[in-house]
């Protein structure tokens, strides 16, 4: 494994995204939100519909787990790109992934050759934006400083996802469990007013979390770090950052 990987799990509405984004900024970590990344893939506009976008959209709407054969290649591509020092959120590239190279991603244990193929020929302008010429032009950015670790926010959601991940990347460095009371998680979840978020979907996601958290905990009992996010945001972050530094020596 290259850059250390840290999993971050917890119920919907626990505040994972808010706290982890800030932690990443303050400690030179790369914050990879699985939900945000999948929404970017879904929203990438290309020429007509494609199967990958349709699958991702259906699972985001229903709250069901994305099949490992779909999710893992996308995570591999993202992680391999970061390890190569490249960042791309260009909708054109995400559509390119969804339509042209996704079938190949499903067949390979490493996406590095495909990443290098995509990024092989590029020019860097005065703003250090890389324009890649391979089919459509993609804009990517060099990651100025290699991150100390990649935090995968919202992963794994069950032990099957964890096992599939470990086949490619090995065990994570740590597993952060961020949680709060159900009533507070529900209040936060509904307040963020994301497109498909409603009370029914919250209950479904929370039930899934309750069903799977014990097995994940058992699987990673020596790596599992537990944190209560029940305080208001600023206090939660101060406590969380202090706790993170003490436990992981960051």
Secondary structure as UniProt FT lines:
FT   STRAND          4..9
FT   TURN            12..13
FT   HELIX           16..27
FT   STRAND          30..33
FT   HELIX           34..43
FT   HELIX           51..62
FT   HELIX           68..83
FT   TURN            84..85
FT   STRAND          86..87
FT   HELIX           91..96
FT   HELIX           97..101
FT   HELIX           102..105
FT   TURN            106..107
FT   HELIX           112..118
FT   STRAND          122..124
FT   TURN            126..127
FT   STRAND          129..133
FT   STRAND          137..142
FT   STRAND          149..153
FT   HELIX           159..169
FT   STRAND          174..179
FT   HELIX           182..191
FT   TURN            195..196
FT   HELIX           199..219
FT   TURN            220..223
FT   STRAND          224..228
FT   HELIX           233..248
//
